[in-house]
Amino acid sequence: MQLRPKHLVMGIRIGEQARAYPLRIFTQTKILTDHVAGKDLVVYRDPESEASAVFERRVEGQLLSFTPGPMWTLLEDTTTGSTWDIVTGMAVAGPLEGKHLQRVPHHNSYWFAWVDFYPHTTLFQGVPLPPPAPARQAP
């Protein structure tokens, strides 16, 4: 997969490993699962609100799977039926209410800047990218 310098990415770094998620992936799905530096992750971005969050998806040894919740600030875990707040990372309803997901810091950046700062970064490969929007023509 090749990105142009000004394509936007969401980047994370865990230890010495860095990963970039092209933002246009999130026009196809709001939630990705990934495995970076030995951590199972849920990567969330709502293109409409531009809200985003990255969390480890293991709580008390249990690996959780997620779907978007009823509003942009919530995720539903299909493993236990719990509802999670993306701002706090806390389960606000369900069997895991009061438990917390471990947040992974993330940053939105142009691809050229991210890869310059993290030259050994890898690109997320789990979802085929939609074609880029055509270049705008000057009037």
Secondary structure, DSSP 8 states (H G I E B T S, - for coil): ----TT-EEEEEEETTEEEEEEGGGGGT-SEEEEEETTEEEEEEEETTTTEEEEEE-EETTEE--EEE-SSTTEEEETTT--EEETTT-BEEESTTTT-B--B--EEEEEHHHHHHHSTT-EE--SS------------
